[in-house]
């Protein structure tokens, strides 16, 4: 919350103090609105074509929709998360694909990594979300 100055009857420079308070509130409101804006991009991947990334405020959502074009072995990357969308810590997820749960790791360096072998042709329809 903005640090506002007290206003009282008969104070000197009251109009200026009120204007200062309004400017502080306006700056804080603009900052809050900027944090709530949504931005989006595509995840770089050689294995899956339809991976979208959305960021709203401090939350990121990775939408895995589509099929893997090739097998991804345990420890290998599914794709790379662009800067500005990367977490500050590792996040592990179970993603639903082709009737199975597959473990995926989101890394602070931008790696979206398979934590187990995922066969070619596995179809995903899932969303991963984490704070940044």
C-alpha positions in Angstrom: 0.0 0.0 0.0 1.2 3.5 -0.8 2.7 5.5 2.1 0.3 8.4 2.1 0.7 11.7 4.0 -1.9 12.7 6.6 -4.3 15.4 5.7 -5.8 17.7 8.3 -7.8 20.9 8.5 -5.7 24.1 8.3 -2.5 22.4 7.2 0.0 24.3 5.1 0.3 23.1 1.5 -2.7 20.9 1.9 -3.5 20.9 -1.8 0.0 19.9 -2.7 -0.1 17.1 -0.1 -3.4 15.8 -1.5 -1.9 15.9 -5.0 1.2 14.0 -3.8 -1.1 11.3 -2.3 -3.1 11.0 -5.5 0.2 10.6 -7.5 1.4 7.9 -5.1 -1.9 6.0 -5.4 -1.8 6.3 -9.2 1.7 5.0 -9.5 0.8 2.0 -7.3 -2.3 1.3 -9.3 -0.4 1.4 -12.6 2.2 -1.0 -11.2 -0.6 -3.4 -10.0 -2.3 -3.3 -13.4 1.0 -4.0 -15.2 1.5 -7.1 -13.0 -1.9 -8.4 -13.9 -1.4 -8.1 -17.7 -1.1 -11.4 -19.6 1.8 -12.1 -22.0 2.3 -15.2 -24.0 4.8 -16.9 -26.3 5.6 -20.3 -27.7 8.0 -22.8 -26.0 11.0 -23.8 -28.2 10.7 -27.6 -28.8 11.9 -30.0 -31.5 9.5 -32.7 -30.2 6.2 -31.0 -29.9 4.7 -28.2 -32.0 1.9 -26.8 -29.8 3.4 -25.7 -26.5 2.1 -22.2 -25.4 3.3 -20.3 -22.4 1.2 -17.6 -20.7 2.2 -15.3 -17.9 -0.3 -13.5 -15.8 1.3 -11.4 -13.0 3.7 -13.7 -11.2 2.1 -17.0 -12.5 3.2 -18.9 -15.6 1.1 -21.5 -17.4 2.6 -24.0 -19.9 0.0 -25.6 -22.1 1.1 -29.0 -23.5 -1.2 -29.8 -26.4 -0.2 -32.2 -29.1 1.9 -35.3 -29.7 5.6 -35.9 -29.3 7.2 -36.4 -32.7 10.0 -38.4 -31.2 10.8 -40.3 -28.0 12.2 -38.2 -25.1 14.5 -40.2 -22.9 14.7 -39.6 -19.1 16.8 -36.5 -18.4 16.4 -35.1 -22.0 14.6 -31.8 -22.8 11.1 -31.6 -24.2 11.8 -27.9 -24.8 13.3 -24.6 -23.6 11.4 -22.0 -21.7 12.2 -18.4 -22.7 13.6 -16.0 -20.2 10.9 -14.0 -18.4 8.9 -17.2 -18.0 11.4 -19.3 -16.0 10.9 -20.3 -12.4 13.4 -19.5 -9.6 13.3 -23.1 -8.4 12.7 -26.5 -9.8 9.1 -27.7 -10.2 8.1 -31.4 -10.7 4.8 -32.2 -12.4 2.8 -35.2 -13.4 1.4 -34.6 -16.8 -1.4 -36.6 -18.4 -0.5 -38.0 -21.8 -2.0 -40.9 -23.8 -3.8 -42.3 -20.7 -0.6 -42.2 -18.6 1.0 -39.9 -16.1 4.5 -38.7 -17.1 6.8 -36.9 -14.7 8.2 -33.6 -16.1 10.7 -31.2 -14.5 10.6 -27.4 -15.0 14.1 -26.0 -14.4 15.3 -22.5 -13.5 17.7 -22.5 -16.5 14.7 -22.8 -18.8 14.7 -26.6 -19.4 11.5 -28.5 -19.6 12.9 -32.0 -19.0 11.4 -35.5 -19.0 11.9 -37.2 -15.7 11.2 -40.6 -17.3 11.2 -42.0 -20.8 8.2 -40.7 -22.9 7.5 -42.6 -26.1 7.1 -41.0 -29.5 3.5 -40.2 -30.4 2.5 -39.6 -26.8 -0.4 -37.1 -26.9 -0.6 -34.5 -24.2 -3.4 -32.2 -23.1 -2.3 -30.7 -19.8 -1.3 -27.4 -18.2 1.7 -26.9 -16.0 1.6 -23.8 -13.7 4.1 -22.3 -11.3 5.0 -18.9 -9.7 8.0 -16.8 -10.8 
